[in-house]
């Protein structure tokens, strides 16, 4: 004859909620970090759109002289 206890193990009815909340946090926190948190600013100054770059040419290097 099988010998096992017929007593019901004590489990709480909301025991699975903790796992659901933990799984949701594991998924949502990295998504928030990737898409919503502190990214690079994407604002563009409309006055500079279409304007050519106005950079000054680099001066030629002059060798330093001792003396």
N, C-alpha and C positions, 0 to 999 in steps of 0.2 A: 504494500500500500504506500502511496506517496505521502511523504511527510512534509507538509508545508503549513505555514501559518495562514489561517483564514482571516486574520485581523487586517483591517483596512489600514493602509499606510496614511499618515496624516499629510495631506497636501492642502495648500491654500488655494482658494478658487482663483485668485489673481496672480498666481505664480508665474504665468507666462508673460505678463505685462512688462516685467523688468527686462526680459530678453528682447521684447519688441522695442522698448524705449532705447535700450543699448544699441540695437541694430540700426535704429533710425539715426542715432547720434553718430555712429561709425560712418554712415553714408552721407549725412548732411554736413558734417563739419568739414570734410575735405572738399565737398562741392562749394561750400561757402568760401573757403580759403582760395579756391581756384577762380571763382567767377565774381564774387561780390566783395571780397576783402582787399583793400589797399592795392589796387592795380595801378598801372601807369596812367597818368592823365592823358586823355585823348582830345583835349580841347585844342582848337587851332585858331590862331588869330586870323580873322577874315581879311584883314588889311594886307597880309603877306601872301595870300593866295594869288597865284599868277604873276607875282612880282619876281623879276630875275634876282638871282643871288648877287649881292653886292659885297664881294669879299676883296680885300686888298691883297695884292700879290706879295708874296713873301720876299723880304729883302735878301739879297745874296749874302752868304756867310763870308765874313772878312776874317782872315786868320789873325789871331792875337799876336802882337809883337811885344817882346820883352824890352823894356827899357829906356 
